[in-house]
Amino acid sequence: MKFLEVMRGRTVFPPPIWMMRQAGRYLPEYRETRKRAGSFLDLCYDPDMSVEVTLQPIRRFGFDASILFSDILVVPHALGRDLRFVEGRGPMMTPIKAQDVDALDGLLFHVNLEPVYETVRRLRRELPPETALIGFCGAPWTVATYMIAGHGTPDQAPGRLFGFSHPEAMEALLAKLAAQSAEYLIRQIDAGADAVQIFDSWAGVLDEASYEAWCVKPVAEMVRRVREKHPEVPIVGFPKGAGMLYDSYRAKTGITALGLDWSVPLPQARRLQALGPVQGNLDPMRLRAGGKALEEGVDRILEALGDGPLVFNLGHGITPETPIAHVEAMVQSVRGASR
């Protein structure tokens, strides 16, 4: 598998390619399956439908990696927190209070997540043998922000305020999420995932001290736990928006590869790549725009990073409005590239 070759630190050219949120609303077949599912959570917990939507972009584009279709918030849901997805608003939860943290119950955690593990088992059987299967979860800090605010916010101020106002409760919450999320990844690997990715979508809103305590420390603990059981399985860390704090992330967390958002300058990306594999980092708006903007974005990344271990990806998820033809053009551009 090309993806795993890169994860081992080897240069593959043209590089393997996949997209974050590659199974999603930009595909008409996804929208049809989503309609039949009834609710987004039902779709996440139905192995038949989850397998179907995970395979849809593989059938269309032949990506080198497939990522499990699910959501980062199934972890708190499996710990007993309520969760619903509201059209136009996204995930909604009852905000967790400091006194609620000790009551988080992991007794039925794996029972609640068994449909996800079944989806992974089926995917590994149905995917082409050359296609890597990536499992994933949200990082403790990012998951905690939704649990604390009860919904997404522009800068996750409720989560930051909670951490500063209730440091012991925040530490306990992150520790519990780190332990359970690591077990979740281990079970995905047991079920057939070839690699796993940890999404820290809100790493970029933290100051340096909070980043170390709330982002780096819990992820390092997750990596330690996963490596105890599966030392050979690659772990991709994606601390979106971390800026200059990307530089120490790999060393301090122990992850295998760094996912880079589109704001990371290519000279910085080259420096990071010298220490190990990187993934990214095309601006999703270039993909949506298509044409010259897309071509220039692809060419610059391949020119800067093509001589090292690179997985070509977006710098965040594809947007629902992106034309399918632009995705086809991106794949052709990457795979048709020459040195």
C-alpha positions as CSV (number, residue, x, y, z in Angstrom):
1,M,0.0,0.0,0.0
2,K,1.4,3.4,-1.0
3,F,0.0,5.1,2.0
4,L,1.8,2.7,4.4
5,E,5.0,3.0,2.4
6,V,5.0,6.8,3.1
7,M,4.1,6.1,6.8
8,R,7.3,4.1,7.0
9,G,9.2,7.2,5.9
10,R,9.7,6.3,2.3
11,T,9.3,8.7,-0.7
12,V,6.7,7.6,-3.2
13,F,6.1,9.6,-6.3
14,P,3.5,10.5,-7.3
15,P,2.4,10.5,-3.7
16,P,-0.6,8.6,-2.4
17,I,-3.7,10.7,-2.1
18,W,-6.9,10.8,-0.1
19,M,-9.1,13.6,1.3
20,M,-10.5,14.4,4.7
21,R,-14.3,14.2,4.6
22,Q,-14.0,12.3,1.3
23,A,-17.3,10.5,2.2
24,G,-19.7,13.4,2.4
25,R,-22.2,15.8,1.1
26,Y,-20.4,16.8,-2.1
27,L,-21.4,13.3,-3.5
28,P,-25.0,12.7,-4.6
29,E,-24.8,9.0,-3.6
30,Y,-23.9,10.1,-0.1
31,R,-26.8,12.5,0.1
32,E,-29.1,9.7,-1.0
33,T,-27.8,7.3,1.6
34,R,-28.0,10.0,4.3
35,K,-31.6,10.6,3.4
36,R,-32.4,6.9,3.8
37,A,-30.6,6.7,7.1
38,G,-33.0,9.1,8.8
39,S,-30.5,10.8,11.1
40,F,-26.7,11.4,11.0
41,L,-26.2,9.3,14.1
42,D,-28.2,6.4,12.7
43,L,-25.9,6.6,9.6
44,C,-22.8,6.4,11.9
45,Y,-24.2,3.4,13.8
46,D,-25.5,1.4,10.9
47,P,-22.7,-0.8,9.5
48,D,-24.4,-1.4,6.2
49,M,-24.8,2.3,5.5
50,S,-21.4,3.3,7.0
51,V,-19.6,0.8,4.8
52,E,-21.5,2.0,1.8
53,V,-20.7,5.7,2.3
54,T,-17.0,4.9,3.1
55,L,-16.7,3.0,-0.1
56,Q,-18.4,5.6,-2.3
57,P,-15.4,7.9,-2.9
58,I,-13.1,4.8,-3.4
59,R,-15.3,3.7,-6.2
60,R,-15.4,7.1,-7.8
61,F,-11.8,8.2,-7.4
62,G,-9.7,5.2,-6.4
63,F,-8.1,7.0,-3.5
64,D,-5.1,5.3,-1.9
65,A,-6.6,5.4,1.5
66,S,-10.1,5.1,2.9
67,I,-11.1,6.6,6.2
68,L,-13.8,5.1,8.4
69,F,-17.1,7.0,8.2
70,S,-18.1,8.1,11.7
71,D,-17.9,11.2,13.9
72,I,-15.6,12.3,16.7
73,L,-18.5,12.8,19.1
74,V,-19.4,9.1,19.2
75,V,-16.8,8.8,22.0
76,P,-18.7,11.1,24.5
77,H,-21.9,9.6,23.3
78,A,-20.6,6.1,24.1
79,L,-19.6,7.5,27.6
80,G,-23.3,8.3,28.3
81,R,-23.6,11.9,27.1
82,D,-26.5,12.9,25.0
83,L,-25.9,13.8,21.4
84,R,-28.0,14.9,18.5
85,F,-27.3,16.5,15.1
86,V,-29.5,19.4,14.1
87,E,-29.8,20.4,10.5
88,G,-28.0,23.7,9.9
89,R,-26.5,23.8,13.4
90,G,-24.5,20.6,13.7
91,P,-23.9,18.6,16.8
92,M,-25.8,19.5,20.0
93,M,-25.1,18.2,23.5
94,T,-26.1,19.1,27.1
95,P,-23.0,21.0,28.3
96,I,-21.0,19.1,30.8
97,K,-20.3,20.7,34.2
98,A,-17.2,20.3,36.3
99,Q,-19.2,18.1,38.8
100,D,-20.3,15.8,35.9
101,V,-16.8,14.6,34.9
102,D,-16.5,11.8,37.5
103,A,-19.9,10.4,36.4
104,L,-18.7,9.7,32.8
105,D,-19.3,5.9,32.5
106,G,-17.1,3.7,30.4
107,L,-18.8,0.5,31.4
108,L,-20.8,0.1,28.1
109,F,-18.3,2.1,26.0
110,H,-17.2,-0.7,23.7
111,V,-20.8,-2.2,23.6
112,N,-22.1,1.1,22.4
113,L,-19.3,1.4,19.8
114,E,-19.6,-2.2,18.5
115,P,-21.4,-1.0,15.3
116,V,-18.3,1.1,14.5
117,Y,-16.0,-1.9,15.0
118,E,-18.3,-4.0,12.8
119,T,-18.0,-1.4,10.1
120,V,-14.2,-1.5,10.3
121,R,-14.2,-5.3,10.0
122,R,-16.5,-5.2,6.9
123,L,-14.5,-2.4,5.3
124,R,-11.2,-4.3,5.6
125,R,-12.9,-7.2,3.8
126,E,-14.5,-5.1,1.0
127,L,-11.8,-2.6,0.3
128,P,-9.3,-3.3,-2.5
129,P,-6.1,-4.8,-1.0
130,E,-4.0,-1.9,-2.2
131,T,-6.2,0.6,-0.3
132,A,-5.3,1.5,3.2
133,L,-8.0,1.7,5.8
134,I,-7.6,4.6,8.3
135,G,-9.4,4.6,11.6
136,F,-9.8,7.8,13.6
137,C,-11.0,9.7,16.6
138,G,-11.0,13.2,17.9
139,A,-8.3,14.4,20.2
140,P,-9.3,14.9,23.8
141,W,-9.2,18.7,23.7
142,T,-11.3,19.0,20.6
143,V,-13.9,16.5,21.9
144,A,-13.9,18.3,25.3
145,T,-14.7,21.6,23.7
146,Y,-18.0,20.3,22.2
147,M,-18.9,18.6,25.5
148,I,-18.3,21.8,27.4
149,A,-20.1,24.2,25.1
150,G,-22.7,21.8,24.0
151,H,-22.1,22.8,20.3
152,G,-19.4,24.2,18.1
153,T,-18.3,27.9,18.7
154,P,-16.0,30.2,16.7
155,D,-13.1,30.0,19.0
156,Q,-14.2,27.5,21.7
157,A,-14.1,30.1,24.4
158,P,-16.3,28.0,26.7
159,G,-13.8,25.2,26.6
160,R,-10.9,27.6,27.3
161,L,-12.8,29.3,30.2
162,F,-13.7,25.9,31.7
163,G,-10.0,24.9,31.7
164,F,-8.9,28.1,33.3
165,S,-11.8,28.1,35.9
166,H,-11.8,24.4,36.7
167,P,-8.3,23.1,36.0
168,E,-8.7,19.9,38.0
169,A,-11.9,19.0,36.2
170,M,-10.4,19.8,32.8
171,E,-7.4,17.6,33.6
172,A,-9.7,14.8,34.7
173,L,-11.9,15.1,31.6
174,L,-9.0,15.1,29.2
175,A,-7.4,12.1,31.0
176,K,-10.6,10.2,30.8
177,L,-11.1,11.0,27.1
178,A,-7.5,10.1,26.3
179,A,-7.8,6.7,28.0
180,Q,-11.1,5.9,26.3
181,S,-10.1,7.3,22.9
182,A,-7.0,5.2,22.9
183,E,-9.0,2.1,23.6
184,Y,-11.3,3.1,20.8
185,L,-8.4,3.3,18.4
186,I,-7.0,0.0,19.6
187,R,-10.3,-1.7,18.9
188,Q,-10.4,-0.2,15.4
189,I,-6.9,-1.5,14.7
190,D,-8.0,-4.9,16.1
191,A,-10.9,-4.8,13.7
192,G,-8.6,-4.2,10.7
193,A,-7.6,-0.5,10.5
194,D,-4.1,-0.2,8.9
195,A,-3.5,3.2,10.5
196,V,-5.3,5.7,12.7
197,Q,-5.6,9.5,12.7
198,I,-6.2,11.8,15.7
199,F,-8.1,15.0,14.8
200,D,-7.4,18.0,17.0
201,S,-9.4,20.5,15.0
202,W,-9.3,23.2,17.7
203,A,-5.6,23.0,18.6
204,G,-5.1,26.4,17.0
205,V,-7.2,28.4,19.5
206,L,-4.9,27.7,22.5
207,D,-2.0,29.7,24.0
208,E,1.3,27.9,24.3
209,A,0.9,26.6,27.9
210,S,-2.6,25.4,27.3
211,Y,-1.6,23.8,24.1
212,E,1.1,21.8,25.9
213,A,-1.3,20.8,28.7
214,W,-4.6,20.2,26.8
215,C,-3.4,19.2,23.3
216,V,0.0,17.7,23.5
217,K,-0.1,15.9,26.8
218,P,-3.4,13.9,26.2
219,V,-2.4,13.0,22.7
220,A,1.0,11.8,23.9
221,E,-0.8,9.5,26.4
222,M,-3.1,8.2,23.7
223,V,-0.1,7.4,21.5
224,R,1.7,5.6,24.4
225,R,-1.4,3.4,25.0
226,V,-1.9,2.6,21.4
227,R,1.8,1.8,20.9
228,E,1.7,-0.6,23.8
229,K,-0.7,-2.8,21.9
230,H,0.2,-2.0,18.3
231,P,3.7,-0.6,18.1
232,E,3.9,-0.9,14.3
233,V,0.7,0.8,13.4
234,P,1.1,4.4,12.0
235,I,-0.6,7.2,13.9
236,V,-1.3,10.5,12.1
237,G,-1.7,13.6,14.3
238,F,-3.6,16.6,12.9
239,P,-3.3,19.7,15.3
240,K,-5.1,22.1,12.9
241,G,-4.1,25.7,13.3
242,A,-1.1,25.0,15.5
243,G,1.2,27.3,13.5
244,M,4.7,27.4,14.9
245,L,3.6,24.9,17.6
246,Y,3.6,22.2,14.9
247,D,7.4,22.0,15.2
248,S,7.5,20.2,18.5
249,Y,4.3,18.3,18.2
250,R,5.7,15.1,16.6
251,A,8.6,14.8,19.1
252,K,6.4,15.5,22.1
253,T,3.4,13.2,21.1
254,G,5.3,10.4,19.4
255,I,3.0,10.4,16.4
256,T,4.2,8.9,13.1
257,A,3.1,11.5,10.6
258,L,1.9,15.1,10.8
259,G,-1.3,16.3,9.1
260,L,-0.7,19.9,8.0
261,D,-3.5,22.5,7.6
262,W,-3.4,24.8,4.6
263,S,-2.0,27.8,6.6
264,V,1.4,26.0,7.2
265,P,4.0,27.6,4.9
266,L,5.7,25.2,2.6
267,P,9.2,26.0,3.9
268,Q,7.9,25.1,7.4
269,A,6.3,22.0,5.9
270,R,9.7,21.0,4.4
271,R,11.4,21.4,7.7
272,L,8.7,19.2,9.4
273,Q,9.0,16.6,6.6
274,A,12.8,16.3,7.2
275,L,11.8,14.7,10.6
276,G,9.2,12.3,9.2
277,P,6.1,11.9,7.0
278,V,3.7,14.8,6.4
279,Q,0.2,14.9,5.1
280,G,-1.6,17.8,3.4
281,N,-2.0,20.6,2.8
282,L,-4.1,22.0,-0.1
283,D,-6.5,24.7,0.8
284,P,-10.1,23.2,0.3
285,M,-11.1,26.5,-1.3
286,R,-8.5,26.0,-4.1
287,L,-10.2,22.6,-4.7
288,R,-13.7,24.3,-4.7
289,A,-12.5,27.0,-7.1
290,G,-10.8,24.6,-9.5
291,G,-8.9,25.8,-12.6
292,K,-5.7,27.7,-12.2
293,A,-6.0,28.1,-8.4
294,L,-6.2,24.3,-8.0
295,E,-3.4,23.6,-10.5
296,E,-1.1,26.1,-8.8
297,G,-1.8,24.7,-5.4
298,V,-1.1,21.1,-6.4
299,D,2.1,22.0,-8.2
300,R,3.5,24.0,-5.3
301,I,2.9,21.3,-2.8
302,L,4.4,18.6,-5.1
303,E,7.4,20.8,-5.9
304,A,8.1,21.6,-2.2
305,L,7.3,18.2,-0.7
306,G,7.4,15.6,-3.5
307,D,11.0,14.6,-2.8
308,G,10.1,13.4,0.7
309,P,7.5,11.2,2.5
310,L,4.2,12.9,1.6
311,V,0.6,11.9,1.6
312,F,-1.3,14.4,-0.6
313,N,-4.4,15.6,1.1
314,L,-6.4,18.8,1.8
315,G,-5.5,21.1,4.7
316,H,-8.9,20.3,6.2
317,G,-12.1,18.6,5.0
318,I,-13.6,19.0,1.5
319,T,-16.6,21.4,1.5
320,P,-20.1,20.2,0.4
321,E,-20.2,22.7,-2.5
322,T,-17.1,21.3,-4.2
323,P,-17.7,20.1,-7.8
324,I,-16.9,16.5,-8.4
325,A,-15.1,17.4,-11.5
326,H,-12.6,19.4,-9.4
327,V,-11.9,16.4,-7.3
328,E,-11.3,14.4,-10.5
329,A,-9.0,17.1,-11.8
330,M,-7.0,17.1,-8.5
331,V,-6.5,13.3,-8.5
332,Q,-5.4,13.4,-12.2
333,S,-3.0,16.3,-11.5
334,V,-1.4,14.5,-8.6
335,R,-1.2,11.1,-10.3
336,G,0.0,12.6,-13.6
337,A,2.8,14.6,-12.0
338,S,6.4,14.0,-13.0
339,R,9.5,15.1,-11.3
